[in-house]
Structure formats: structure tokens, C-alpha cells
Amino acid sequence: MTVLDDIIGGVREDLAERRRHVSLEQIRQDALAAPAPLDAFAALGGGLGGEVAVIAEVKRSSPSKGALADIADPAALAASYERGGAAVISVLTEARRFGGSLADLAAVRAAVGLPVLRKDFTVDEYQIWEARAHGADVVLLIVAALGDDDLRSFLDLTHELGMNAIVETHTEGEVRRAVAAEASIIGVNVRNLKTLEIDRRVFAGLAHLVPAGTVVIAESGVRDVDDVAGYAASGANAVLVGEALVRHADPSATITEFTAAGRAAWQAAGVAANS
Ligand SMILES: O=P(O)(O)OC[C@@H](O)[C@@H](O)c1c[nH]c2ccccc12
């Protein structure tokens, strides 16, 4: 059994428990009553290039590292991310391995004016309605966790609700499946969710398979401005950063630095291409 299988087993148990308290019918009504979603595709630059948007993550712990940070006030942390110039806020809601919750999501939603990603292991349409009901604008769809039929239907539902999905990949086959499903935002997670190992070279190896006009995101293991510049040189429109922000004394300044480094690297790549 892989780590991913293990996590998904827990996610399904917790989901069954929530469904005993709130029916699909009820969560649908709550979702439809929520304020309209914000446009994350636009916030991430619409796949145009030239900049690296920062998706800043509220992350308490992880299966690979255990406890990362004692986040007493996720709303205050998200507000500092917004001040630093983050484009989108990511909130982990998986409880067992990441220490997240839907309460964190709702608190962050209320504190910022940016699109908010519900970061979780989506295996059931209920979770998409639930994300919307708690104010999320974006959901994560991990290709490795889904069959093609679910990937398609979850993507369709996301778009019907006016939301975006980040379709997460780690292999060439998964990128091809994401493209075939017509994902408009594709994430390349350089961490293998089956072994938890990080290999930053995975991004450059896959990003060129993503069609123009699609937002492509480098996910995981972004430590510093050099990592951001490296991903920008391989065409990243955005980076998704958790640990480096929650462990930093001044996450706001870190985001500002990352954004500047991404812009400079895109410029340098453009100059190289035109000379
Ligand atoms: O903390 P990091 O290494 O900056 O990583 C953030 C993010 O990419 C990571 O949390 C992540 C990427 N894909 C996921 C899927 C589920 C849970 C978590 C993730």
C-alpha cells in the first residue's frame, strides 16, 4: 500500500462521518447560497507567461515531515500572505496527515480577498460541493487518485459551479490525462505521493508537455529564490509553496522576494530567446 492509498483510506472514512451529519442535498444548498467564486485562472496570469504567481499554503503538518508549524491563527497567516502579494491562498483541509480542517478554510476565506484553494484528496463529488459551501474558489484534483471518468466529471462539476480546478500530475502519463481532460490549470507536483520523495527535475521534464494558454504550476519543495528562478526558466506560471512560508519568520517578505525572482527569471529567459 502506498502513502497515497493510506491517506485516501482516511479521507474516505472522515468523509463518511461528515456525510452522516450533512447530506449531499444540504451541502448542495449551502454551496449554491455561498457568494460567487473568484477567478483563480485569471489570478494565476491566465497562462500568458512573464510572471510567477505565488500560491501560498496554510500547512500545519505533512506526512513526510510531521509537524511543520504551530499555526494558531490561519486567518492572520493568510492575511500576511495576501500583503506579500500572493495570488491565491491554499488551505490544506485533510485532517489526519496535514492537520487541516474545513474550519481553517472558512476562516481564511473570511480573511482575504484572493481566490482560495481547498487542498485535499478529492475522491467524491461531495467534497467539491463542500469546498464551495465553505467559500473555496478552487479545488485540487490529483490525477493519480482518480480514474478518467471521475476526473472528467469532477472537472465538469467544478466548472459548472464557476470554480477552477488545479489538476495535479507527477508523470508524463498523468500530464497527458490532464490535457485530455481539458484542464485549464495543471500542477506538476515534484513530490511523488507514493514515496514522498522530492525530485525538482520532474518539473522541467513535464512542463513542456502542457499546451500554451494553460496555467502550469510547480508544486512542492520550493525553498528559495533560486528554486523559483529555476522553475520560471522552465515555464512555470506559478509556484505552490507551503513549508518555506509557514517556517519563515516573515512569510510576507518571502512571497514578495519569490515574485520578484520569478519575474526577473522570465525576463532573462525572454531576452535569451530573442537574442
Ligand atoms: O510544503 P511544500 O514542500 O512547499 O509543498 C506545498 C504543496 O506543494 C504540498 O503541500 C502538496 C502538493 N500536492 C499536494 C497534495 C496533497 C497534499 C499536499 C500537497
The ligand as an SDF file (V2000), in Angstrom:
LIG
                    3D

 19 20  0  0  0  0  0  0  0  0999 V2000
    5.4030   22.3630    1.7250 O   0  0  0  0  0  0  0  0  0  0  0  0
    5.8770   22.3870    0.3120 P   0  0  0  0  0  0  0  0  0  0  0  0
    7.0140   21.4240    0.0500 O   0  0  0  0  0  0  0  0  0  0  0  0
    6.1770   23.7780   -0.1630 O   0  0  0  0  0  0  0  0  0  0  0  0
    4.6790   21.8350   -0.6090 O   0  0  0  0  0  0  0  0  0  0  0  0
    3.4610   22.5420   -0.7910 C   0  0  0  0  0  0  0  0  0  0  0  0
    2.4820   21.7130   -1.6370 C   0  0  0  0  0  0  0  0  0  0  0  0
    3.0000   21.5610   -2.9190 O   0  0  0  0  0  0  0  0  0  0  0  0
    2.1980   20.3760   -0.9960 C   0  0  0  0  0  0  0  0  0  0  0  0
    1.5840   20.6480    0.2320 O   0  0  0  0  0  0  0  0  0  0  0  0
    1.3030   19.4710   -1.8410 C   0  0  0  0  0  0  0  0  0  0  0  0
    1.3220   19.3410   -3.1910 C   0  0  0  0  0  0  0  0  0  0  0  0
    0.3590   18.4750   -3.6050 N   0  0  0  0  0  0  0  0  0  0  0  0
   -0.2910   18.0240   -2.5360 C   0  0  0  0  0  0  0  0  0  0  0  0
   -1.3820   17.1600   -2.4380 C   0  0  0  0  0  0  0  0  0  0  0  0
   -1.9000   16.9180   -1.2170 C   0  0  0  0  0  0  0  0  0  0  0  0
   -1.3480   17.4910   -0.0690 C   0  0  0  0  0  0  0  0  0  0  0  0
   -0.2780   18.3640   -0.1360 C   0  0  0  0  0  0  0  0  0  0  0  0
    0.2580   18.6430   -1.3730 C   0  0  0  0  0  0  0  0  0  0  0  0
  1  2  2  0
  2  3  1  0
  2  4  1  0
  2  5  1  0
  5  6  1  0
  6  7  1  0
  7  8  1  0
  7  9  1  0
  9 10  1  0
  9 11  1  0
 11 12  2  0
 11 19  1  0
 12 13  1  0
 13 14  1  0
 14 15  1  0
 14 19  2  0
 15 16  2  0
 16 17  1  0
 17 18  2  0
 18 19  1  0
M  END
$$$$
